[in-house]
Amino acid sequence: MDNASKRFFAEARRLIPGGVNSPVRACRNVDSEPLFIAKAKGCRLTDVDGGEYIDFVLSWGPMLLGHAEASVTAALCAAVERGASYGAPCPDEVALAREICAAMPGVEMVRMVNSGTEAAMSALRLARGVTGRDRVVKCVGCYHGHADPFLAAAGSGVATFAIPGTPGIPDAVTADTLLVPYNDIRSAGECFAVHGRRIAAVIVEPVAGNMGLVPPVPGFLETLRSLTGAHGALLIFDEVITGFRVAYGGAQARFGIDPDLTILGKIIGGGLPVGAFGGKKRYMEEVAPEGKVYQAGTLSGNPLAMAAGLATLRKLKTLDYGALEKRTHDFAAELGQILRAKGIPARTPSLASMFGIFFSEREIFNMEDARQCDQRRFTTFYKQMRKRGIYLAPSAFETGMVSFAHTDADLAEALDAARAVTFSS
């Protein structure tokens, strides 16, 4: 590790818990220390030592246009000139809400918030408020932010550190969180057979992105839609990752599933701190001040995030998602071939502009399958790829991301780096 990043990290550890402001960034699970980033442009990051990296993390997903895209930067600079925060409505929040509602089939009204965690928390409160029930069903390994009810068997950062999901959270808070394996149709049915009358909602990542990339098996999402409808519960799609990435209209448009509520994250703000929850008008009208389910936020609808998000969505609407999906698929397929040619069992699934890297002979369907993968080989791969200028998420339970800014030459460079990786026997 170079000197400047080392110096920053040493000081950060004195001032910030673990030296980072989000745990997975510490890179402990891959036997590394974090790089401190000085700037980013397109699909490339530059660290404080001047090292350049092709970025397949993309701020954990939202930079689908790449970093510092010209139209988004221009919109953001203009917004800064108008003032950073009002604590009052602004025109761009209406325009952004209009774009989201037009794009997402299941969203008729939307409330802006400040993060995916806040959106998930608010959507669950709304579901409980409109149904009069307490219990929520979530899938083991799906991550819906760090609000208390969702940290039972969460994926992503919690899984990376093997931290029990509930330290600091009273048992009573997670007692109403019911767990089923992702992609397990039978378990979902059994859960509703026992608890159906008390379930307020099912919350699910329609494409799991926090146990690595795990697409839904045929019939899984359809079953959740059927079960919730039959039992008077709400279906909540957590589209923090998939919204505007797997299709412009999100996973709900791609798979033809109509959720009751939808959660969105930083992609609707061009990477700025923002989130939203939306859904059917009959439910969203229950949110204060229209209804009695309280939700509020001083920075909700922040003019900077609204301007950047509006520019992002307007740009995305003009781009060729199909071409990006094909390039991502071809890249992931060739990456898998490179690893297997070395005698290393590997699975590299892709969907839209996301891909996974699993060191396993078996196909991955859920969190238990992901945990059985060879984490030591992932660490070896991560460290050597980073040395060769390829920036991957420092966890085997994360999803790789490709942006519209990645060129064929960038993808070829990453594949050449993979060819040079060596594994000990």
C-alpha positions in Angstrom: 0.0 0.0 0.0 1.3 3.4 -0.9 2.4 6.0 1.7 -0.4 8.7 1.4 -3.2 6.2 1.8 -1.4 4.6 4.7 -1.0 8.0 6.4 -4.6 8.9 5.9 -5.7 5.5 7.2 -3.5 5.7 10.3 -4.9 9.0 11.2 -8.5 7.9 10.4 -8.2 5.0 12.8 -7.5 7.5 15.6 -10.5 9.6 14.7 -13.1 7.3 13.1 -14.2 3.8 14.3 -12.1 1.4 12.3 -10.8 4.3 10.2 -13.9 4.2 8.0 -17.4 5.6 7.9 -18.9 2.3 6.6 -17.5 -1.0 7.8 -16.9 -2.9 4.5 -14.6 -0.1 3.3 -12.0 -1.2 5.9 -11.1 -4.1 3.5 -10.3 -6.4 6.4 -12.1 -9.3 4.9 -9.7 -9.2 1.9 -6.6 -8.8 4.0 -6.0 -5.3 2.8 -6.2 -1.6 3.8 -8.5 0.9 2.1 -7.4 3.2 -0.7 -8.2 6.9 -0.1 -9.6 8.3 -3.3 -8.7 11.8 -4.5 -10.9 12.0 -7.6 -13.0 10.1 -10.1 -13.9 10.5 -13.7 -15.8 8.2 -16.1 -15.0 4.7 -14.9 -11.7 5.5 -13.3 -10.7 6.4 -9.8 -7.4 8.1 -8.7 -6.1 7.5 -5.2 -4.2 10.0 -3.1 -0.9 8.5 -4.3 -1.8 9.0 -7.9 -2.7 5.4 -8.6 -5.4 4.9 -11.2 -8.1 2.1 -11.1 -10.9 0.9 -13.3 -13.9 1.1 -11.0 -16.3 -1.8 -10.8 -17.8 -0.6 -7.5 -19.2 2.7 -8.7 -20.0 4.0 -5.3 -21.7 0.7 -4.6 -23.9 1.0 -7.6 -25.4 4.5 -8.3 -22.8 5.8 -10.8 -24.4 4.1 -13.8 -23.4 7.0 -16.0 -19.8 6.9 -14.6 -18.3 9.5 -12.3 -18.5 13.3 -13.0 -20.7 12.8 -16.1 -20.9 16.2 -17.8 -24.7 16.9 -17.7 -24.9 15.8 -14.1 -22.0 17.9 -13.1 -23.4 20.9 -14.9 -26.8 20.5 -13.2 -25.1 20.1 -9.8 -22.9 23.2 -10.2 -25.9 25.3 -11.2 -27.8 24.0 -8.2 -25.0 25.0 -5.8 -25.2 28.5 -7.1 -28.8 28.6 -6.2 -28.1 27.4 -2.6 -27.3 24.1 -1.0 -30.4 23.6 1.2 -33.7 25.3 1.7 -35.7 23.1 4.1 -38.6 23.9 1.8 -40.1 22.6 -1.5 -38.2 23.2 -4.7 -39.2 22.7 -8.4 -36.7 20.0 -9.1 -38.3 17.7 -6.5 -41.6 17.8 -8.4 -39.8 17.2 -11.7 -37.8 14.2 -10.3 -41.0 12.7 -8.7 -42.6 13.0 -12.1 -39.7 11.1 -13.8 -39.8 8.4 -11.2 -43.5 7.8 -11.3 -43.4 7.8 -15.1 -40.6 5.2 -15.2 -41.6 2.8 -12.4 -44.8 0.8 -13.1 -45.6 0.3 -9.4 -45.0 3.9 -8.3 -47.9 6.4 -8.5 -46.7 8.7 -5.7 -43.2 9.1 -4.2 -41.7 10.6 -1.0 -38.1 11.7 -1.1 -35.8 10.8 1.8 -32.0 10.9 2.4 -30.9 7.3 2.1 -31.9 3.7 1.2 -32.0 2.8 4.9 -34.4 5.7 5.6 -36.5 4.6 2.6 -36.7 1.0 3.8 -37.6 2.1 7.4 -40.3 4.4 6.2 -41.8 1.9 3.8 -42.1 -0.7 6.5 -43.7 1.8 8.8 -46.2 2.6 6.1 -46.9 -1.1 5.5 -47.5 -1.6 9.1 -49.7 1.5 9.4 -52.0 0.6 6.5 -52.4 -3.1 7.3 -52.5 -2.8 11.1 -50.1 -5.7 11.4 -46.5 -6.0 12.8 -44.6 -8.8 11.1 -42.3 -8.4 8.1 -40.9 -11.2 5.9 -37.3 -10.7 4.6 -34.9 -13.0 2.8 -31.8 -14.3 4.5 -28.8 -12.3 3.0 -30.9 -9.5 1.5 -29.7 -6.1 2.9 -32.2 -3.3 3.4 -30.0 -0.9 5.3 -29.1 -0.8 8.9 -32.5 0.0 10.5 -33.1 -2.3 13.5 -35.8 -4.6 12.0 -33.7 -5.4 8.9 -30.5 -6.6 10.6 -31.7 -10.1 11.2 -29.7 -12.3 8.9 -28.6 -9.4 6.7 -26.2 -9.7 3.8 -23.4 -7.4 2.5 -21.4 -5.7 5.2 -22.9 -7.7 8.1 -22.2 -10.9 6.3 -18.7 -9.8 5.4 -17.7 -9.4 9.0 -19.7 -12.3 10.3 -21.3 -10.0 12.8 -24.5 -11.3 14.4 -27.3 -9.2 13.0 -28.7 -7.8 16.2 -26.1 -6.5 18.8 -27.5 -3.3 20.3 -31.0 -4.2 19.1 -33.5 -5.5 21.6 -34.9 -8.9 20.8 -38.4 -7.5 20.7 -37.5 -5.3 17.7 -36.5 -8.3 15.5 -39.1 -10.7 16.9 -41.5 -9.6 14.2 -39.0 -10.1 11.4 -39.6 -13.5 9.7 -36.8 -15.0 7.7 -37.0 -17.2 4.6 -34.2 -18.2 2.2 -34.0 -16.2 -1.0 -35.4 -18.1 -4.0 -37.1 -20.6 -1.8 -40.7 -20.7 -3.0 -41.7 -23.5 -0.6 -40.4 -21.7 2.5 -42.2 -18.5 1.5 -45.5 -20.4 1.3 -44.9 -22.2 4.6 -44.2 -18.8 6.3 -47.5 -17.4 5.1 -49.4 -20.6 6.0 -48.3 -20.1 9.6 -48.1 -16.3 10.0 -50.2 -14.9 7.1 -52.8 -13.1 9.1 -50.0 -11.2 11.0 -47.7 -10.3 8.1 -47.7 -6.6 7.1 -45.3 -6.9 4.2 -42.6 -8.9 2.4 -39.5 -6.9 1.6 -37.2 -8.3 -1.0 -34.4 -7.3 -3.3 -35.9 -8.4 -6.6 -32.4 -9.2 -7.8 -30.2 -10.0 -4.8 -27.1 -7.9 -4.8 -25.8 -8.2 -1.2 -24.8 -11.9 -1.3 -23.0 -11.4 -4.6 -25.3 -11.3 -7.6 -28.1 -13.8 -7.3 -31.0 -13.4 -9.8 -34.5 -14.6 -8.9 -35.4 -18.1 -10.0 -38.5 -18.3 -12.3 -41.6 -18.1 -10.2 -40.0 -16.7 -7.0 -41.1 -13.1 -7.4 -44.4 -14.2 -8.8 -45.0 -16.3 -5.7 -44.3 -13.4 -3.4 -46.7 -11.3 -5.3 -49.4 -14.0 -5.1 -48.9 -14.7 -1.4 -49.0 -11.1 -0.3 -52.1 -10.4 -2.4 -53.9 -13.5 -1.0 -53.1 -12.6 2.6 -53.7 -8.9 2.6 -50.0 -8.0 3.0 -47.9 -5.6 1.0 -45.1 -6.5 -1.4 -42.1 -4.1 -1.0 -39.4 -4.1 -3.7 -36.1 -2.8 -2.5 -34.8 -1.4 -5.8 -31.9 0.6 -4.2 -29.5 -1.3 -6.5 -31.8 -2.5 -9.3 -33.9 0.7 -9.8 -32.9 2.3 -13.1 -30.0 -0.2 -13.4 -31.5 -3.5 -14.5 -33.9 -1.5 -16.7 -34.9 2.1 -16.8 -38.2 1.1 -15.0 -36.3 -1.1 -12.6 -36.7 -4.8 -11.8 -40.5 -4.4 -11.6 -40.5 -3.4 -15.3 -38.0 -6.0 -16.3 -39.9 -8.9 -14.6 -43.4 -7.6 -15.0 -44.1 -7.7 -11.2 -46.3 -5.0 -9.7 -45.1 -4.2 -6.1 -47.2 -2.2 -3.7 -44.3 -0.2 -2.4 -40.8 0.5 -3.9 -37.6 1.7 -2.3 -35.0 3.6 -4.3 -31.5 4.9 -3.4 -28.6 7.0 -4.6 -29.0 6.4 -8.3 -32.0 8.8 -8.3 -29.6 11.5 -7.0 -26.7 10.8 -9.4 -24.8 9.4 -6.4 -25.6 12.1 -3.9 -27.1 11.1 -0.5 -30.7 10.5 -1.4 -33.4 7.9 -1.3 -37.1 7.6 -1.9 -40.1 5.3 -1.2 -43.1 5.2 -3.4 -46.0 3.1 -4.4 -49.7 2.8 -5.0 -51.6 6.1 -4.4 -54.0 4.4 -2.0 -51.1 3.6 0.3 -48.9 6.7 -0.2 -51.9 8.9 0.7 -51.6 7.4 4.2 -48.3 9.3 4.7 -48.3 12.5 6.7 -49.5 15.2 6.2 -52.1 13.6 3.9 -52.5 10.6 6.3 -51.6 9.5 9.8 -48.4 7.6 9.1 -45.6 10.0 10.1 -42.4 10.5 8.2 -40.3 13.6 7.9 -36.8 14.8 7.1 -35.2 18.3 7.1 -33.0 17.5 4.1 -35.6 15.5 2.1 -35.9 16.8 -1.4 -32.5 18.6 -1.0 -32.0 20.8 -4.1 -28.6 19.5 -4.9 -29.6 15.8 -4.9 -32.8 16.7 -6.9 -30.9 18.5 -9.6 -28.3 15.8 -10.0 -31.0 13.1 -9.9 -33.1 14.8 -12.5 -30.1 15.2 -14.9 -29.2 11.5 -14.3 -32.6 10.1 -15.1 -33.0 12.3 -18.2 -29.6 11.1 -19.5 -30.3 7.4 -18.7 -33.6 7.6 -20.6 -31.6 8.2 -23.8 -29.1 5.4 -23.5 -29.0 1.8 -24.8 -29.5 -0.5 -21.9 -29.5 -3.6 -24.1 -26.0 -2.8 -25.5 -24.6 -2.3 -22.0 -26.2 -5.6 -20.8 -24.6 -7.5 -23.7 -21.1 -6.0 -23.0 -21.5 -6.9 -19.3 -22.6 -10.4 -20.1 -19.7 -11.0 -22.5 -17.2 -9.5 -20.0 -18.5 -11.7 -17.1 -18.6 -14.8 -19.3 -15.0 -14.3 -20.4 -13.9 -13.6 -16.9 -15.3 -16.9 -15.8 -13.6 -18.7 -18.7 -10.2 -17.1 -17.6 -10.6 -18.3 -14.0 -11.7 -21.8 -15.0 -8.8 -22.1 -17.5 -6.5 -21.8 -14.4 -8.2 -24.8 -12.9 -10.2 -22.6 -10.5 -13.9 -23.4 -10.1 -15.7 -20.1 -10.7 -19.2 -18.8 -11.4 -19.6 -15.3 -12.9 -23.3 -14.6 -13.4 -24.5 -11.4 -14.9 -27.8 -9.5 -15.2 -28.1 -6.2 -16.9 -25.0 -4.2 -15.9 -24.2 -6.3 -12.8 -22.0 -9.3 -12.4 -20.9 -11.7 -9.6 -17.7 -13.6 -8.9 -18.2 -16.8 -6.9 -15.4 -19.2 -6.4 -17.6 -22.3 -6.5 -18.4 -25.3 -8.7 -22.1 -24.9 -7.9 -24.6 -22.3 -9.1 -25.6 -19.9 -6.3 -29.2 -19.5 -5.4 -29.2 -18.0 -1.9 -27.0 -16.8 1.0 -26.2 -20.3 2.2 -24.8 -21.1 -1.2 -22.8 -17.9 -1.2 -21.3 -18.7 2.2 -20.0 -22.0 0.9 -17.8 -20.3 -1.8 -14.0 -20.1 -1.4 -13.5 -16.8 0.3 -9.7 -17.2 0.4 -9.6 -17.4 -3.4 -11.7 -14.3 -3.6 -9.1 -12.5 -1.3 -6.3 -13.6 -3.6 -8.2 -12.4 -6.7 -9.1 -9.1 -5.1 -5.6 -8.3 -3.9 -3.9 -9.1 -7.2 -6.5 -7.3 -9.3 -6.1 -4.2 -7.2 -2.4 -4.2 -7.7 -3.1 -4.3 -11.4 -5.4 -1.3 -11.3 -8.8 -3.0 -11.1 -11.0 -1.8 -8.3 -13.4 -4.4 -7.0 -15.7 -4.4 -4.0 -13.6 -5.7 -1.0 -16.1 -8.4 -0.1 -17.2 -11.6 -1.7 -20.8 -10.7 -0.8 -21.0 -7.7 -3.1 -22.0 -7.3 -6.8 -19.7 -6.0 -9.5 -21.1 -3.0 -11.4 -20.4 -1.8 -15.0 -21.3 1.7 -16.2 -22.1 3.4 -19.5 -18.6 5.0 -19.1 -16.8 1.6 -19.3 -15.4 1.2 -22.8 -14.5 -2.1 -24.5 -10.8 -1.2 -23.9 -11.5 -0.8 -20.1 -13.2 -4.2 -20.0 -10.3 -5.8 -22.0 -7.8 -4.3 -19.6 -9.7 -5.8 -16.6 -9.7 -9.2 -18.4 -5.9 -8.9 -19.0 -5.4 -8.2 -15.3 -7.5 -11.4 -14.5 -5.3 -13.4 -16.8 -2.2 -12.4 -14.8 -3.7 -13.5 -11.4 -2.1 -16.6 -9.9 -3.5 -18.9 -7.3 -1.6 -21.1 -4.9 -2.5 -24.8 -4.9 
